[in-house]
Amino acid sequence: MGPTVHLLANPTARGGAAADDVAAVERALAAAGAEVVPVPAVGRDEVRSALRAALDGGATRVVLAGGDGLVHLAVQELAGRDAVTGIVPIGTGNDFVRALGLLDPRHDGVAAAVAAALADPVDLDLLRLDLGTAGHGWIASVAALGFAATVNARANRLAWPRGTRRYTAATLLEIPRFRARPLVVHVDGVRHELEAAIVAAGNTAFFGGGMEICPTADPTDGLIDLIVIGPVGRFELLRMLPTVFRAEHVRHPAVTRFRGRELRIERADATEAPVPDADLLWGDGEPVAPLPVTVEAVPGALRVAGARPVRAPGGGSRP
């Protein structure tokens, strides 16, 4: 008798194109000898409640078949649990698994990706977000605000184009509204006053479908990597953005880098009215909390099967 695996899948990933992938993952799990227990869930609330019920009922290994959105929802319940998490990426961006060196069934084959999801676990950090009276939330990859947040928000409102091209379109649409914002960032209690176009706090390196925004982020070091892109002109920002895919943006004089265990980010003038979208922190490509926010690295909060975060020559984590 093989292991019992609770399968949580998102057949609507990639605009509904992933339904066949989900069926293939279930077949591959069964072929590998696993006893597959589907976790029935449709909407966001149902995902969390169904997964919580499975974990409370004794689930010891959960396989996620989806993209970064499903990972984000799932880690809200998996964080701090002993259960092992396997991830078979069938989404669009797949930034978290990219940083962990996990296999993609579309490139490496479904059987190989499922075998990695059934491998021994590696303990990884997560970012814990203080939500005040609402408790706390968790971020697996990158938390971002400023221009990156407005682009995410606009991309989510676009019905066309699909896939990563939505982010390109959203970037072009948001550039005319772009401006840097005065912020105060506390890194392990040290105060920094900054003008910021983009702020990105990374547990792992990637966001936005392969942009290596935090190239030295390591999900096993107990630290947060913070990248701040300062005030630049609109055309200069457009020129910089392609360099993020190659981690070359860190050499730009407008970029400031910090590392620490805890961050607090707030508006420089607490009485200033919030700017919609720009003052909202996004985590794993999902809206999570308005400013001010406090983020802390929590070592070993998630046990991921087959994870192999490898430092690339350029300083990032790549498969």
C-alpha positions in Angstrom: 0.0 0.0 0.0 1.5 3.3 -1.1 1.1 6.7 0.7 -2.2 8.4 1.1 -2.1 11.7 -0.8 -4.7 14.4 -0.5 -4.9 16.1 -4.0 -6.0 19.7 -4.1 -6.3 20.9 -7.7 -7.3 24.0 -9.6 -8.7 22.8 -13.0 -9.5 26.5 -13.8 -5.7 27.4 -13.9 -4.5 29.0 -17.2 -8.1 30.1 -17.9 -9.6 26.6 -17.6 -7.0 25.0 -19.8 -5.6 22.9 -16.9 -8.5 20.5 -16.5 -6.8 17.7 -18.5 -3.5 18.3 -16.6 -5.4 17.7 -13.3 -6.7 14.4 -14.6 -3.2 13.4 -15.7 -1.7 14.2 -12.3 -4.3 12.1 -10.6 -3.6 9.2 -12.9 0.2 9.5 -12.4 -0.3 9.6 -8.6 -2.3 6.4 -8.8 0.3 4.8 -11.1 3.0 5.7 -8.5 1.2 3.7 -5.9 -0.4 6.5 -4.0 -3.9 6.3 -2.6 -5.4 9.5 -3.9 -8.0 11.4 -1.8 -9.4 14.4 -3.8 -9.9 17.5 -1.7 -13.2 18.9 -3.1 -13.1 22.7 -3.4 -14.3 25.3 -5.8 -14.0 28.9 -4.6 -11.3 30.5 -2.5 -13.1 30.0 0.8 -13.9 26.4 0.0 -10.2 25.7 -0.8 -9.1 26.8 2.6 -11.9 25.2 4.6 -11.6 21.9 2.7 -7.9 21.8 3.1 -8.2 22.7 6.8 -10.6 19.8 7.3 -8.3 17.4 5.6 -5.4 18.4 7.7 -7.4 18.3 10.9 -8.5 14.9 9.8 -4.9 13.6 9.7 -3.7 14.3 6.2 0.1 13.9 6.1 0.9 14.6 2.5 -0.9 17.2 0.3 -0.2 17.5 -3.5 -1.2 20.9 -5.0 -1.9 20.9 -8.8 -2.2 24.5 -9.8 -0.3 27.8 -9.9 0.9 30.4 -7.5 -2.7 31.4 -6.6 -3.4 27.9 -5.3 -0.1 27.8 -3.5 -0.9 31.1 -1.8 -4.3 29.8 -0.6 -2.9 26.5 0.5 0.0 27.8 2.6 -2.5 29.7 4.7 -3.5 26.3 6.1 -0.3 24.4 5.6 2.1 26.8 7.4 3.4 25.4 10.6 1.8 21.9 10.0 3.8 18.7 9.9 2.1 17.7 6.6 4.4 17.5 3.5 3.4 19.6 0.6 4.0 18.4 -3.0 3.5 20.9 -5.9 2.8 20.0 -9.5 2.8 23.3 -11.4 0.1 23.7 -13.9 -0.5 27.4 -13.6 0.6 30.4 -15.6 3.4 32.0 -13.6 4.6 29.2 -11.3 7.1 31.6 -9.6 7.3 29.7 -6.4 8.2 26.3 -7.9 10.6 28.0 -10.3 12.6 29.2 -7.3 12.5 25.7 -5.7 13.7 23.8 -8.8 10.6 21.7 -9.0 9.7 19.9 -12.2 7.1 21.2 -14.7 4.9 18.4 -16.1 4.7 20.3 -19.5 8.5 20.2 -19.9 9.6 17.3 -17.7 6.6 14.9 -18.0 3.8 14.3 -15.6 5.4 11.2 -14.1 8.6 13.0 -13.2 6.8 16.0 -11.7 4.6 13.7 -9.6 7.6 11.7 -8.4 9.1 15.0 -7.2 5.9 15.8 -5.4 6.2 12.4 -3.6 9.9 12.9 -2.7 11.3 13.6 0.8 10.5 17.1 2.1 12.8 20.1 2.7 11.9 22.6 5.4 11.5 26.1 3.9 10.8 29.5 5.2 7.6 31.5 4.8 6.9 35.2 5.3 4.3 35.8 8.0 2.2 39.0 7.6 0.8 40.7 10.7 -2.9 41.4 9.9 -3.6 43.0 13.3 -7.0 42.0 14.8 -7.5 39.6 11.8 -4.5 37.5 12.9 -1.8 36.8 10.4 -1.4 35.6 6.8 1.4 33.8 4.9 3.4 34.6 1.8 5.4 31.9 0.0 7.4 33.9 -2.6 7.4 37.7 -2.9 5.4 40.5 -1.3 5.3 43.7 -3.4 3.8 47.1 -3.5 4.0 50.4 -5.5 4.0 50.1 -9.2 4.2 46.3 -9.0 1.0 46.3 -7.1 -0.8 48.6 -9.5 0.2 46.3 -12.4 -1.0 43.2 -10.6 -4.3 44.9 -9.9 -4.8 46.1 -13.5 -3.7 42.6 -14.9 -6.4 40.9 -12.7 -9.0 43.2 -14.2 -8.0 42.5 -17.8 -10.0 39.8 -19.7 -7.5 39.9 -22.5 -4.7 39.0 -23.3 -4.3 35.8 -21.3 -1.2 34.4 -19.6 1.9 36.4 -18.8 1.0 38.9 -21.7 -1.6 40.4 -19.3 1.2 41.7 -17.2 2.9 43.3 -20.2 -0.4 45.0 -21.2 -1.1 46.1 -17.6 2.4 47.6 -17.4 1.9 49.7 -20.4 -1.6 50.8 -19.2 -0.3 51.8 -15.8 2.9 53.7 -16.8 1.0 57.0 -17.4 -0.2 56.9 -13.7 3.2 55.9 -12.3 4.9 57.9 -9.6 7.3 57.1 -6.8 5.9 57.3 -3.2 7.6 58.4 0.0 7.7 55.4 2.4 9.3 54.5 5.7 10.8 51.0 5.9 12.0 49.5 9.2 14.5 46.6 8.7 15.0 44.8 12.0 14.1 48.0 13.8 16.3 50.3 11.8 14.3 53.1 10.1 14.9 54.1 6.5 13.1 56.9 4.7 12.8 56.2 1.0 11.2 57.3 -2.3 10.0 54.1 -3.8 8.6 53.1 -7.2 8.6 49.4 -6.4 9.1 47.6 -3.1 9.6 43.8 -3.2 10.2 41.6 -0.1 11.3 38.2 -1.2 11.4 34.8 0.5 12.2 33.5 -3.0 13.6 35.2 -6.1 10.7 35.4 -8.6 7.5 37.2 -9.3 5.4 38.3 -12.3 6.0 35.1 -14.3 9.8 34.8 -14.1 11.0 38.3 -13.1 14.0 37.7 -10.7 13.2 40.7 -8.5 15.0 39.4 -5.4 17.9 37.5 -6.8 19.7 36.6 -3.6 16.5 35.5 -1.8 17.0 32.1 -0.2 14.0 30.3 1.4 16.3 28.4 3.8 18.2 31.3 5.4 15.6 32.8 7.7 15.9 36.2 6.1 13.9 38.5 3.9 15.5 40.1 0.9 14.2 43.6 0.3 14.5 45.4 -3.1 13.5 49.0 -3.4 13.5 50.7 -6.8 13.7 54.4 -6.1 12.4 57.4 -8.1 13.0 56.9 -11.8 11.3 58.4 -14.8 8.6 56.5 -16.6 10.7 55.7 -19.6 13.6 54.7 -17.4 11.3 52.3 -15.5 10.2 50.8 -18.8 13.8 50.3 -19.7 14.6 48.7 -16.4 11.8 46.2 -16.3 13.2 43.7 -18.9 16.4 43.6 -16.9 14.6 42.2 -14.0 14.2 38.9 -15.9 18.0 38.6 -15.8 18.5 40.0 -12.3 20.5 42.9 -13.8 18.3 45.6 -12.3 20.2 45.3 -9.0 23.1 47.2 -10.6 21.0 50.2 -11.3 21.8 53.2 -9.1 18.1 53.6 -8.2 18.0 50.2 -6.5 18.6 49.8 -2.8 18.9 46.3 -1.2 18.3 45.2 2.4 18.2 41.9 4.3 16.6 41.2 7.6 14.3 39.0 9.7 11.5 41.5 10.1 10.2 44.5 8.0 7.7 47.1 8.6 6.5 49.3 5.7 4.4 52.4 6.1 3.5 55.6 4.4 5.9 58.5 5.3 3.0 60.7 6.2 0.5 58.6 8.1 -2.2 61.2 7.6 -1.9 61.1 3.8 -4.8 59.4 2.1 -4.0 55.9 0.8 -3.4 55.6 -3.0 -5.7 52.8 -4.3 -3.7 49.7 -5.5 -0.3 51.3 -4.9 -0.6 51.2 -1.1 -1.9 47.6 -1.1 0.6 44.8 -0.5 0.4 41.9 -2.8 1.8 38.5 -1.9 2.2 35.6 -4.4 0.3 37.7 -6.9 -2.7 38.1 -4.6 -3.9 41.2 -2.7 -3.2 40.7 1.0 -3.2 43.9 3.1 -3.0 47.7 3.0 -0.2 49.7 4.5 1.1 49.8 7.1 2.3 46.1 7.1 4.8 44.1 9.1 6.4 41.0 7.5 8.5 38.4 9.3 10.6 35.5 8.0 9.6 32.2 9.8 12.2 29.4 9.3 11.0 26.0 8.5 7.3 26.9 8.2 6.5 24.8 5.2 7.7 21.3 4.3 8.0 21.0 0.5 8.6 17.7 -1.2 11.6 17.5 -3.6 12.5 21.2 -3.2 16.0 22.0 -4.3 16.6 25.8 -4.1 19.9 26.3 -5.8 21.9 29.6 -5.8 22.6 30.5 -9.4 25.8 32.1 -10.5 24.0 35.4 -10.8 22.9 35.2 -7.2 19.3 33.9 -7.6 17.5 30.7 -7.2 16.8 28.8 -10.3 16.0 25.2 -11.3 
